[in-house]
């Protein structure tokens, strides 16, 4: 068996394996061989995979109840790492046995629960440990950072963001502008795609930055656009970005990044007890000794049960490594793209059925593991039929269904089965 090249494009990998097996690139054997070559496949065992029988929208006449669901919902909530339950039980057991002493002892002393796992986050963020804080929910962190970094003047008062940003981002920016008594229409500068296009062109973003010049006070782009799946090149958008953040699942513990160059020049506008240095925190003299950098933005005790869940997840990421995960993600998503285009592209002259359009950028460096699909038939009916067959993805208005094969626990065979089910659904809709 030939070893895959680390620089091999997804389409080339698919064709190489098809040639080795002497079969069509869309053959099931290609997916199975890709799984055999996948050095990360064992991480699937670190997660609970929902069974068909436990899904609320399933039609058991269409599936086998004991089969694993095809879980492609990487946005709202990923799958549960098996160690979450163990870590939660450790803390509940500690609470039951020793009460308040749990603040100071154990694997995760509650006082420093967030600090005890922040080292696991640094490779994901690509930053130094002292530049990261694990705290609050995502939108709370956005507000805390904006209060400190958005200092508008009559000349420099605009916040630049992508059009149709995630609602929580949009509302946070809008309310911060209003908090300063500014006009949202004048101070909220949104970059929109060109007419007839779904994603933003890099040259258009840079052109707006150049045009607006010194009137821009803050540039705040999400790393990955929630609807289109477009990955934004943050360093290219602004070499002097004031703040970055990572996404967090709904209700999860969020992270915040503050570059070390700001550690002693920018202080949090709102402070709390946990922004005070730990060595003197319990002197209770109300003389603030602010921790420099990101940790100074923390307000209060870390929510230890959320810390446990995040701990279990980050350990898996650390074992897999971001480099290996990204490599698999490119191949996994590329295989999905290849199969979709083969069967359902408008450019495929043999396709007589409904068209599937991929609005996520095709270049691997411009997307994550998500593909957003639109259809030539109503998406509601497609989504409903996918749910019945145990495919877990999500829909977003106006037209998109987001499909996100996650490299930690999704297989190439998952993608193959998804394509088979989707093709069956679209063929049935054409006949009806």
C-alpha positions, -999 to +999 in steps of 0.1 A: +000+000+000+014+034-010+018+059+019-001+091+013+020+122+008+015+149+035+010+174+007-014+152-012-046+170-023-079+153-013-089+147-049-055+131-056-058+109-026-092+097-037-079+089-072-047+073-059-067+049-038-092+042-065-063+033-088-048+010-062-081-008-057-090-007-094-124+008-087-143+040-092-134+069-069-169+069-056-168+033-045-173+024-009-139+007-008-122+040-012-138+054+019-129+022+038-092+025+026-091+061+037-102+050+071-075+024+072-049+050+063-062+074+090-038+076+119-063+094+140-092+069+136-087+056+172-098+089+187-134+081+176-133+057+206-128+086+230-163+099+223-199+087+228-215+083+193-253+086+195-272+055+184-300+058+158-326+047+183-319+076+207-324+104+182-357+123+185-365+127+148-355+092+137-377+070+115-368+035+126-384+020+095-355+036+075-325+027+097-312+000+120-317+012+155-284-001+168-263+018+141-243+049+150-258+082+139-239+101+113-230+131+134-219+161+113-230+188+137-197+203+146-210+238+153-236+240+181-223+210+201-197+184+195-199+148+208-192+141+245-157+129+253-160+098+275-138+112+302-163+141+309-183+119+332-152+107+350-140+142+357-174+155+367-177+126+392-143+133+406-153+168+415-188+158+428-171+131+449-146+156+463-174+180+471-193+152+489-163+141+509-146+173+519-168+202+511-150+236+509-115+219+511-121+211+474-112+248+467-075+240+475-068+203+468-072+177+441-064+174+404-084+206+398-085+228+429-116+249+424-098+282+430-074+276+401-096+251+381-093+272+349-056+278+353-050+241+358-061+233+322-051+265+303-018+249+292-039+224+271-054+254+252-022+271+241-015+249+210-051+253+198-049+291+201-013+293+190-004+316+218+015+317+251-002+304+282-003+339+298-021+353+268-051+331+273-079+332+299-107+306+302-137+324+316-174+332+312-194+327+280-182+340+247-203+371+244-194+381+280-157+379+269-164+400+238-180+427+260-151+427+285-125+430+257-145+457+238-149+477+270-111+478+273-100+480+236-128+501+221-119+537+231-136+558+204-127+594+196-145+617+172-120+607+144-114+570+154-148+555+162-156+526+138-157+489+145-151+468+114-168+434+111-181+410+085-217+413+072-241+388+087-218+381+116-231+356+142-260+374+161-242+375+194-211+392+179-233+416+160-254+425+190-224+429+212-207+454+188-240+472+183-246+477+220-210+487+227-213+515+200-246+526+216-230+525+251-206+552+239-235+573+226-225+568+189-246+563+158-246+526+148-251+535+112-219+556+112-197+536+136-206+500+126-187+493+093-197+459+078-179+443+049-203+427+025-198+401-003-200+413-038-234+411-056-242+375-064-215+361-042-218+344-008-183+348+007-160+378+012-130+384-011-098+391+008-089+420-015-123+436-006-116+434+031-082+449+028-096+476+005-122+486+031-095+488+058-074+510+036-103+533+027-115+537+063-080+542+075-077+559+109-114+560+114-113+523+124-109+518+162-114+480+163-114+452+137-135+423+149-138+393+126-148+358+136-122+332+128-148+312+108-180+325+094-209+306+110-231+304+079-207+301+049-179+283+067-154+308+053-121+309+072-108+344+076-071+351+074-069+372+106-032+381+104-037+394+068-068+413+078-050+431+105-014+426+117-022+446+148-054+429+158-064+440+193-082+408+204-091+373+192-114+347+205-123+311+200-158+297+195-174+279+224-204+256+223-237+269+236-234+272+274-197+261+274-167+278+290-152+303+266-117+315+260-102+349+255-069+359+240-050+391+248-016+396+231+013+399+255+022+433+241-009+446+258-001+431+292+009+463+309-007+489+286-044+479+285-063+472+316-098+456+319-125+482+322-144+460+346-125+440+372-134+414+397-118+394+425-103+368+403-083+394+383-064+400+416-030+382+419-036+349+437-006+354+461-024+383+478-060+376+468-071+363+502-056+392+522-090+408+516-075+444+519-094+456+488-061+469+473-062+456+438-031+439+425-042+433+390-027+403+371-011+416+339-026+404+306-055+381+299-059+367+334-066+402+347-099+401+328-112+373+349-141+383+371-149+354+395-145+318+404-142+294+374-173+271+370-156+239+379-181+216+362-176+234+329-139+232+335-142+194+338-160+191+304-134+213+287-106+195+304-117+162+289-120+177+255-087+195+255-068+164+265-080+146+234-070+176+212-035+176+228-030+139+221-041+142+185-022+175+178-036+204+158-013+197+129-026+161+124-062+172+130-059+199+104-044+175+079-072+149+083-098+177+083-086+189+049-088+153+035-121+145+051-138+177+040-122+174+006-136+139+002-170+152+011-167+180-015-155+155-042-185+132-036-210+161-036-196+175-068-195+141-085-232+133-078-250+166-074-230+195-090-247+217-116-215+212-137-221+174-138-239+169-171-250+134-160-268+148-130-305+151-139-317+155-103-317+184-078-286+205-076-264+208-045-244+240-043-214+244-019-211+280-008-181+274+014-148+283-003-132+254-022-096+262-012-087+243+019-069+273+034-101+293+032-123+270+052-125+248+083-142+214+084-177+228+075-194+228+042-225+248+039-249+234+012-278+250-006-303+231-028-324+237-059-353+223-039-365+235-005-339+228+022-365+221+048-376+189+032-340+178+026-331+185+063-362+166+076-354+135+055-318+136+067-329+137+103-352+107+097-322+087+086-300+096+115-279+123+099-272+150+125-264+184+110-280+218+112-299+243+091-294+280+090-315+306+074-320+316+047-310+285+026-281+266+042-276+232+057-242+230+075-224+197+073-193+194+094-173+162+095-151+165+126-116+149+123-116+137+159-145+113+156-159+113+120-148+087+095-146+087+057-172+060+058-195+084+076-191+107+046-197+079+022-229+069+040-241+105+041-237+108+004-256+076-002-285+089+020-285+124+005-285+109-030-315+087-021-334+117-007-327+139-037-336+111-061-369+105-043-377+142-044-372+142-081-396+112-086-423+126-063 
